[in-house]
Amino acid sequence: MPPLRVLCLHGAGTNTKILQFQLRSLIRDLESDHTATFHFTEGVIDSGPGPNVENFFEGPYYSYYNWPRSSEDDGITVEEAYDQILDLIETEGPFDAVIGFSHGGTLACGFLAQWSTRHPYEAPPFKCAIFFNSLPPFVVNGNGDFIFEKHLKGRITIPTLHVVGRKDFIYEHSLKLYQICGDKNATLMLHDRGHEIPKEPKFVAKVAAAIRRLSRDIMFQ
């Protein structure tokens, strides 16, 4: 069975090197038996550092689009980010899976939802998705409230894995993304940490095992 080709999308105010560091244990596990190969693309929007980033990682820092979006945002940078993924699929794809951390997961969710609307009779460009501490597409209104995009339920039909921290400040929003992706195709894995990708060997092994199951499932679709 050929390895999964996985596109990896980093969090806001970080970069590809940071995501490679965050995923290093998982990558090592999944590459050891040729389960997957990993491919990274960097955001193009210059950003300040994300949460808990500046003290540990040097810049420059990037996002894929203006983050967080405000209610006044015209959405141009979001569309440009979707185009960036499409261009990458055309030039370096196809990809079997997408991994997104936080902002990167939100980008993947929005991209897949838009694809299903614009191409209802075509197969999605990814066969599965893995979301780490991610939330659905949203804007922040003048009161600081998160206003989530409507009518997302049922638009993401591929199998998904959701890795969510119980102590994450967006915990409830990450559960919302899991619920949007549906009961049949979505798998939830909880950990006791915050807004991060856990590195504990036992938990990494569990995530790797879940991705291997995804790989087997999609190969026999």
C-alpha positions as CSV (number, residue, x, y, z in Angstrom):
1,M,0.0,0.0,0.0
2,P,1.5,3.3,-1.0
3,P,2.1,5.9,1.7
4,L,-0.4,8.6,2.4
5,R,0.7,12.0,0.9
6,V,-0.2,14.5,3.7
7,L,-0.3,18.2,3.2
8,C,0.5,20.0,6.5
9,L,-0.9,23.5,7.4
10,H,0.6,25.4,10.3
11,G,-1.0,27.6,13.0
12,A,-1.4,31.4,12.9
13,G,1.7,33.4,13.6
14,T,4.1,30.5,13.1
15,N,5.8,28.9,10.1
16,T,6.5,25.5,8.5
17,K,9.6,24.9,10.6
18,I,7.6,25.3,13.8
19,L,5.0,22.9,12.6
20,Q,7.7,20.4,11.6
21,F,9.0,20.6,15.2
22,Q,5.5,20.3,16.7
23,L,4.8,17.2,14.6
24,R,8.3,15.6,14.7
25,S,7.3,12.7,17.0
26,L,4.3,11.8,14.9
27,I,6.2,12.2,11.6
28,R,9.0,9.9,12.9
29,D,6.4,7.3,13.9
30,L,4.4,7.4,10.6
31,E,7.5,7.5,8.4
32,S,9.2,4.6,10.1
33,D,6.9,2.1,8.3
34,H,6.2,4.3,5.3
35,T,2.6,5.0,6.4
36,A,2.9,8.6,5.3
37,T,5.0,11.3,3.7
38,F,4.6,14.9,4.8
39,H,4.5,18.0,2.7
40,F,4.4,21.6,4.1
41,T,3.4,24.9,2.7
42,E,3.8,28.3,4.4
43,G,1.4,31.1,4.8
44,V,2.0,34.4,3.0
45,I,0.6,36.9,5.5
46,D,3.3,38.4,7.7
47,S,2.0,38.0,11.3
48,G,2.9,38.6,14.9
49,P,3.9,35.4,16.8
50,G,1.1,33.1,17.9
51,P,0.4,32.1,21.5
52,N,3.5,30.8,23.3
53,V,5.6,31.0,20.2
54,E,8.0,34.0,20.5
55,N,9.8,32.7,23.6
56,F,10.6,29.4,21.9
57,F,10.9,30.0,18.1
58,E,12.4,32.6,16.0
59,G,10.5,34.4,13.2
60,P,9.5,35.4,10.7
61,Y,5.9,34.3,11.5
62,Y,3.2,33.8,9.0
63,S,-0.5,33.1,8.7
64,Y,-2.5,31.9,5.6
65,Y,-5.0,34.8,5.9
66,N,-5.9,37.6,8.2
67,W,-6.4,36.0,11.6
68,P,-8.6,36.3,13.5
69,R,-11.0,37.6,10.9
70,S,-13.1,40.5,12.0
71,S,-16.7,41.1,11.0
72,E,-15.4,43.9,8.8
73,D,-13.1,41.6,6.9
74,D,-13.9,41.4,3.2
75,G,-12.6,37.8,3.0
76,I,-10.2,38.5,0.2
77,T,-7.2,36.9,2.0
78,V,-9.3,33.8,2.8
79,E,-10.0,33.3,-0.9
80,E,-6.4,33.8,-1.7
81,A,-5.5,31.1,0.9
82,Y,-7.9,28.7,-0.7
83,D,-6.3,29.5,-4.1
84,Q,-2.9,28.8,-2.5
85,I,-4.1,25.3,-1.6
86,L,-5.6,24.7,-5.1
87,D,-2.4,25.8,-6.8
88,L,-0.4,23.5,-4.5
89,I,-2.6,20.5,-5.3
90,E,-2.2,21.2,-9.0
91,T,1.6,21.6,-8.8
92,E,2.6,19.2,-6.1
93,G,-0.4,16.9,-5.6
94,P,-2.4,14.9,-5.5
95,F,-2.6,14.6,-1.7
96,D,-4.4,11.9,0.3
97,A,-4.8,13.8,3.5
98,V,-4.5,17.2,5.1
99,I,-3.3,18.0,8.6
100,G,-4.1,21.4,10.1
101,F,-3.1,22.8,13.5
102,S,-5.4,25.5,14.8
103,H,-5.6,28.2,12.1
104,G,-4.3,25.6,9.6
105,G,-7.2,23.3,10.5
106,T,-9.7,26.1,10.1
107,L,-8.3,26.8,6.7
108,A,-8.6,23.2,5.7
109,C,-12.2,23.1,7.0
110,G,-13.2,26.2,5.1
111,F,-11.5,25.0,1.9
112,L,-13.3,21.6,2.0
113,A,-16.7,23.2,2.7
114,Q,-16.2,25.6,-0.2
115,W,-15.2,22.8,-2.4
116,S,-18.3,20.8,-1.7
117,T,-20.4,23.8,-2.6
118,R,-18.7,24.6,-5.8
119,H,-18.0,21.0,-6.9
120,P,-20.9,19.0,-5.5
121,Y,-20.5,16.1,-8.0
122,E,-16.7,15.9,-7.7
123,A,-14.6,13.9,-5.2
124,P,-13.0,16.1,-2.5
125,P,-9.3,16.9,-3.1
126,F,-8.4,15.2,0.2
127,K,-9.6,11.7,1.2
128,C,-9.3,12.5,5.0
129,A,-8.4,15.3,7.3
130,I,-6.6,15.5,10.7
131,F,-7.4,18.5,12.9
132,F,-5.3,19.5,15.9
133,N,-6.9,22.0,18.2
134,S,-8.9,23.5,15.3
135,L,-12.1,25.4,15.1
136,P,-14.7,26.0,12.3
137,P,-14.4,29.2,10.1
138,F,-15.4,32.3,12.0
139,V,-15.3,36.0,12.3
140,V,-15.0,38.0,15.5
141,N,-17.6,40.7,16.0
142,G,-17.2,44.1,17.7
143,N,-18.0,42.5,21.1
144,G,-15.3,39.9,20.7
145,D,-17.7,37.1,20.1
146,F,-16.9,34.3,17.7
147,I,-19.5,34.1,14.9
148,F,-19.2,30.8,13.1
149,E,-19.9,30.3,9.4
150,K,-23.4,28.9,9.0
151,H,-24.6,25.7,7.1
152,L,-21.3,23.8,7.5
153,K,-23.0,20.6,8.7
154,G,-22.9,18.0,6.0
155,R,-20.4,19.8,3.8
156,I,-17.4,17.8,5.0
157,T,-18.0,14.2,4.1
158,I,-14.5,12.7,4.3
159,P,-13.3,10.8,7.4
160,T,-11.8,13.2,10.0
161,L,-9.7,12.8,13.1
162,H,-9.9,15.6,15.8
163,V,-7.2,15.8,18.4
164,V,-8.4,18.3,21.1
165,G,-6.9,19.5,24.4
166,R,-9.3,19.7,27.3
167,K,-7.3,22.7,28.7
168,D,-7.2,24.5,25.3
169,F,-8.8,28.0,25.3
170,I,-10.7,27.0,22.2
171,Y,-11.8,23.6,23.5
172,E,-15.5,24.1,23.0
173,H,-14.9,25.5,19.5
174,S,-12.8,22.4,18.6
175,L,-15.7,20.2,19.7
176,K,-18.0,22.2,17.5
177,L,-15.8,21.4,14.5
178,Y,-15.9,17.7,15.5
179,Q,-19.7,17.9,15.6
180,I,-19.9,19.6,12.2
181,C,-18.0,16.8,10.6
182,G,-20.6,14.2,11.8
183,D,-20.9,11.2,13.9
184,K,-20.2,8.5,11.3
185,N,-16.9,9.7,9.8
186,A,-15.4,11.8,12.7
187,T,-13.2,10.4,15.4
188,L,-12.4,12.4,18.5
189,M,-9.2,12.1,20.6
190,L,-8.9,14.1,23.8
191,H,-5.8,15.0,25.7
192,D,-5.2,16.8,29.0
193,R,-3.0,19.6,27.7
194,G,-3.7,23.0,26.1
195,H,-3.3,24.6,22.7
196,E,-0.5,22.3,21.5
197,I,0.3,19.0,19.9
198,P,1.2,16.6,22.7
199,K,4.6,14.8,22.5
200,E,4.1,12.1,25.1
201,P,5.1,8.8,23.4
202,K,1.9,6.9,24.4
203,F,-0.4,9.6,23.1
204,V,1.6,10.0,19.9
205,A,1.4,6.3,19.4
206,K,-2.4,6.5,19.7
207,V,-2.7,9.3,17.2
208,A,-0.4,7.4,14.8
209,A,-2.5,4.3,15.2
210,A,-5.7,6.4,14.4
211,I,-4.0,7.8,11.3
212,R,-3.1,4.3,10.2
213,R,-6.7,3.2,10.5
214,L,-7.7,6.2,8.4
215,S,-5.2,5.2,5.8
216,R,-6.5,1.7,5.6
217,D,-10.1,3.0,5.5
218,I,-9.6,5.4,2.6
219,M,-7.5,3.0,0.6
220,F,-10.4,0.6,0.4
221,Q,-13.1,3.1,-0.3
